[in-house]
Amino acid sequence: MKTIADVIAELTMAAEEVNTLTASEKLRLLGRAYVTIKEGWELVGEPAKLQESAEAMDLIQAGRIPLHLYDDEMKAILLEAVKVIRQIDKAMSVKEAEAPPRHVR
């Protein structure tokens, strides 16, 4: 299982090397980004944010047409996803900091 930092690094690197990606690699990355965002908002307890997210909707649209995206469009979508995943990571950190301490027996 990859950490959020791993996914951010993978998507960022792919965005920088987007011209070398095959259509199937692009589709896999779009799917990974979408699933990470979806599961992240669920873990934070805010699943409605997925429907509110323009970035998530961009991922869905792009997933339908990865062969027709220009490299700069694909790069922008991946970097938007990274931005949202970072927001989720911060929200998770805040949620963990606010959680009451667990008692160990």
C-alpha positions in Angstrom: 0.0 0.0 0.0 1.4 3.4 -1.0 1.4 6.3 1.4 -0.1 9.7 0.5 3.5 11.0 0.0 4.2 8.1 -2.4 1.1 8.9 -4.5 2.0 12.7 -4.5 5.5 11.9 -5.7 4.2 9.5 -8.4 1.7 11.9 -9.7 4.1 14.9 -9.6 6.8 12.9 -11.4 4.3 11.7 -14.0 3.2 15.3 -14.6 6.7 16.3 -15.3 7.3 13.4 -17.7 3.8 13.4 -19.2 5.1 13.3 -22.8 6.7 9.9 -22.2 3.5 8.2 -20.8 1.4 5.8 -22.8 -2.4 6.1 -22.9 -2.7 3.1 -20.5 -0.2 4.8 -18.1 -2.2 8.0 -18.2 -5.5 6.1 -17.5 -3.9 4.3 -14.6 -2.6 7.5 -13.1 -6.0 9.2 -13.5 -7.6 6.3 -11.8 -5.1 6.3 -8.9 -5.6 10.0 -8.4 -9.4 9.7 -8.3 -9.4 6.7 -5.9 -6.9 8.5 -3.6 -9.1 11.6 -3.5 -12.3 9.6 -3.0 -10.9 7.4 -0.2 -9.1 10.4 1.3 -12.3 12.4 1.7 -14.1 9.4 3.1 -11.4 8.9 5.7 -11.6 12.5 6.7 -15.3 12.1 7.1 -16.2 14.5 4.3 -17.3 12.3 1.3 -19.5 15.1 -0.1 -16.3 17.0 -0.9 -15.8 14.6 -3.8 -18.9 15.8 -5.7 -17.9 19.4 -4.8 -14.4 19.0 -6.2 -13.8 20.4 -9.7 -10.5 18.5 -9.7 -12.3 15.2 -9.1 -14.7 15.9 -11.9 -11.8 16.8 -14.2 -10.3 13.3 -13.3 -13.5 11.6 -14.2 -13.8 13.5 -17.6 -10.1 12.9 -18.4 -10.5 9.2 -17.6 -13.0 8.9 -20.4 -10.7 10.5 -23.0 -7.1 10.1 -22.0 -6.0 9.6 -25.7 -7.4 12.9 -26.6 -5.8 15.0 -23.9 -2.9 17.2 -24.8 0.2 16.8 -22.7 -0.3 20.2 -21.0 -3.9 19.3 -20.2 -2.9 15.9 -18.6 -0.1 17.7 -16.7 -2.5 20.3 -15.3 -5.0 17.6 -14.3 -2.4 15.6 -12.5 -1.1 18.6 -10.7 -4.6 19.6 -9.7 -5.0 16.1 -8.2 -1.8 16.6 -6.3 -3.1 19.8 -4.8 -6.3 18.2 -3.6 -4.4 15.2 -2.2 -2.2 17.6 -0.2 -5.4 19.2 1.2 -6.7 15.8 2.2 -3.4 15.0 3.9 -3.5 18.2 5.9 -7.1 17.6 6.8 -6.1 14.1 8.0 -3.3 15.5 10.1 -5.7 18.0 11.7 -8.3 15.3 12.4 -5.6 13.1 14.0 -4.4 15.9 16.1 -7.9 16.7 17.4 -8.7 13.0 18.2 -8.7 12.2 21.9 -5.6 10.1 23.0 -6.1 6.4 23.1 -5.6 4.6 26.3 -3.3 1.6 26.3 -3.9 -1.2 28.7 
